[in-house]
Amino acid sequence: MSAEVGVRHFWNDMKRILKSQGVLIGLVLIILAASIIERSFLTASNILNILRQASAIGIVSLGVTFVMMTGGMDLSVGSVVSLTSLIAVTIMNKYGQAADSSGIALIAILAVMLVGFLIGTVNGGLIVLFDGRLGETFIITYGMQIVIASLALLYTGGQFVAGTFGMGLYQGMSMGFAPILCFLFLAAVMHLLLGYTRFGKEISFIGANIDSARMSGIKVGSLRVLVYGVCGMCAGLASIIVTSRVYSASPLQGSGYELDAIAAVMVGGTSQTGGTGGIVNTILGVLVLSVLGNALNVIGVDANAQLLCRGAIILVAVGLDVWNKSSRARESAK
């Protein structure tokens, strides 16, 4: 009997570890496996490259985390990245020809963040108007994705815009540790907002039970609009990092960003129905997908096989989300 009790305690402990540290364990295992198979993986230059590439999608994922914490979804962020990329490079090409164009760069950064915020508030406003839950937010933001993508294509006639602006703050956004520090600073701010302020607690409450949140006097509509605005603003900021790295903009610049961001947030452990999750989880999710993608490239895995691996990880994340919810339901029923 004692042996059975010991085994039961062991499995219970393993479940608790997987629930709390599963993503971190997975990240460590990927790093260990890749560094053993290919020694060039764990070099300083490659690690820096991974973190730089993770920064843009990471910033988008931070905004998506806020949205998903409310029990919503935003499929328009990729199109927002595309449109704001074009706006930023157009501003820089027209007004940033000086050798040091840092002042214009700051204006461009603020402009695209404002545009992203406005698009996000339109998303949020429509969702509040229709009292949208998860399904409705999916359709509404998908419709907005099509509208914004069409505007981006019409803006340039489907052509990319080459950068002709001078050096300075703008190009510095993708150099050295700048994109990594930008991502981490924004993550720290959003972590504090989500975990230690009334605003963050109300966001979690909305995701856990929107009807109870309303009855508690929380201004659910205003908060949802604000959350989608923040998500759009993050997409606008990410476009600066992307375009500064490639020195150009394309109407398809952010294609696929929405799915990568949602995948990273879910891999990190934020529930697709809202209420549970957090910024630290999202950082880990972004790192898992970025490290995995880089490791598969360094090892030389075929591109189609890479998609298979990414898809499998996302399916595991969804399965863990369902498992966690069913476990919580059973515990509350006891």
Long-range contacts (C-beta under 8 A, 24 or more apart in sequence): 15-327, 18-320, 19-324, 19-327, 22-269, 22-320, 23-267, 23-268, 23-269, 23-281, 23-284, 23-285, 23-288, 24-284, 26-288, 27-284, 27-287, 27-288, 27-291, 30-288, 30-291, 30-292, 30-295, 31-291, 31-295, 33-295, 34-291, 34-294, 34-295, 34-298, 34-299, 37-299, 38-295, 38-298, 38-299, 40-298, 41-294, 41-295, 41-298, 41-299, 46-294, 46-298, 48-177, 48-180, 49-294, 50-290, 50-291, 50-294, 51-180, 51-290, 52-174, 52-179, 52-180, 52-245, 53-290, 53-294, 54-183, 54-286, 54-287, 54-290, 55-179, 55-180, 55-182, 55-183, 55-241, 56-179, 56-238, 56-241, 56-242, 56-245, 57-238, 57-257, 57-260, 57-261, 57-264, 57-286, 57-290, 58-183, 58-187, 58-264, 58-282, 58-283, 58-286, 58-290, 59-182, 59-183, 59-186, 59-234, 59-237, 59-238, 59-241, 60-234, 60-235, 60-238, 60-257, 60-258, 60-260, 60-261, 61-260, 61-261, 61-264, 61-265, 61-282, 61-285, 61-286, 62-183, 62-186, 62-187, 62-190, 62-234, 62-279, 62-282, 63-120, 63-230, 63-231, 63-232, 63-233, 63-234, 63-235, 63-261, 64-231, 64-234, 64-258, 64-261, 64-262, 64-264, 64-265, 64-282, 65-190, 65-194, 65-265, 65-268, 65-270, 65-277, 65-278, 65-279, 65-281, 65-282, 66-190, 66-194, 66-203, 66-227, 66-230, 66-231, 67-137, 67-227, 67-228, 67-231, 68-207, 68-262, 68-265, 68-266, 68-270, 68-271, 68-272, 68-274, 68-277, 69-194, 69-203, 69-204, 69-206, 69-207, 69-227, 69-270, 69-274, 69-275, 69-277, 70-203, 70-206, 70-207, 70-210, 70-223, 70-224, 70-227, 70-274, 71-133, 71-134, 71-206, 71-207, 71-210, 71-273, 71-274, 71-275, 72-127, 72-132, 72-134, 72-137, 72-224, 72-227, 72-228, 72-274, 73-134, 73-137, 73-138, 73-141, 73-262, 73-272, 74-120, 74-123, 74-137, 74-141, 74-228, 74-231, 74-258, 75-138, 75-141, 75-142, 75-144, 75-145, 75-258, 75-262, 76-119, 76-123, 76-141, 76-142, 76-144, 76-145, 76-148, 76-232, 76-258, 77-231, 77-232, 77-234, 77-235, 77-254, 77-257, 77-258, 77-261, 78-145, 78-235, 78-254, 78-255, 78-256, 78-257, 78-258, 78-259, 79-144, 79-145, 79-146, 79-147, 79-148, 79-149, 79-152, 79-254, 79-258, 80-115, 80-116, 80-119, 80-120, 80-148, 80-232, 80-235, 80-236, 80-239, 80-254, 81-235, 81-236, 81-238, 81-239, 81-242, 81-253, 81-254, 81-257, 82-148, 82-149, 82-152, 82-239, 82-250, 82-251, 82-252, 82-253, 82-254, 82-255, 83-115, 83-119, 83-148, 83-149, 83-151, 83-152, 83-155, 83-251, 84-112, 84-115, 84-116, 84-235, 84-236, 84-239, 85-112, 85-239, 85-242, 85-243, 85-249, 85-250, 85-253, 85-254, 86-152, 86-155, 86-156, 86-161, 86-249, 86-250, 86-251, 86-253, 87-111, 87-112, 87-115, 88-112, 88-170, 88-239, 88-240, 88-243, 88-249, 89-161, 89-163, 89-165, 89-243, 89-248, 89-249, 90-161, 90-249, 92-163, 92-165, 92-170, 93-161, 93-163, 93-164, 93-165, 96-165, 96-166, 96-168, 96-170, 97-164, 97-165, 97-166, 98-166, 99-166, 99-167, 99-168, 100-166, 100-167, 100-168, 101-165, 101-166, 101-167, 101-168, 101-169, 101-170, 102-168, 102-169, 102-170, 104-165, 104-170, 105-168, 105-169, 105-170, 105-173, 106-169, 108-170, 108-240, 109-170, 109-173, 109-237, 109-240, 112-236, 112-237, 112-239, 112-240, 113-233, 113-236, 113-237, 114-233, 114-236, 115-236, 116-232, 116-233, 116-234, 116-235, 116-236, 116-237, 116-239, 117-229, 117-230, 117-232, 117-233, 117-236, 118-229, 118-232, 119-144, 119-148, 119-232, 120-228, 120-229, 120-230, 120-231, 120-232, 120-233, 120-235, 121-225, 121-226, 121-228, 121-229, 121-232, 123-228, 123-231, 123-232, 124-224, 124-225, 124-226, 124-227, 124-228, 124-229, 125-225, 127-224, 127-228, 128-220, 128-221, 128-224, 128-225, 133-210, 134-272, 134-273, 134-274, 145-258, 149-251, 152-251, 152-252, 153-251, 155-251, 156-251, 158-251, 159-251, 160-248, 160-249, 160-250, 160-251, 161-248, 161-249, 161-250, 162-247, 162-248, 163-243, 163-247, 163-248, 163-249, 170-240, 170-244, 171-244, 171-247, 172-244, 173-240, 173-241, 173-244, 174-241, 174-244, 174-245, 179-241, 179-245, 182-237, 182-241, 186-234, 186-237, 187-279, 187-282, 187-283, 190-279, 191-278, 191-279, 191-280, 194-278, 194-279, 195-278, 195-279, 199-223, 203-227, 204-274, 204-275, 204-276, 205-275, 206-274, 207-271, 207-273, 207-274, 207-275, 207-276, 208-274, 208-275, 208-276, 209-275, 260-289, 263-289, 263-310, 263-313, 263-314, 263-317, 264-288, 264-289, 266-314, 266-317, 266-318, 266-321, 267-313, 267-314, 267-317, 269-317, 269-320, 269-321, 271-321, 271-324, 271-325, 272-318, 272-321, 273-325, 276-324, 285-317, 288-313, 289-313
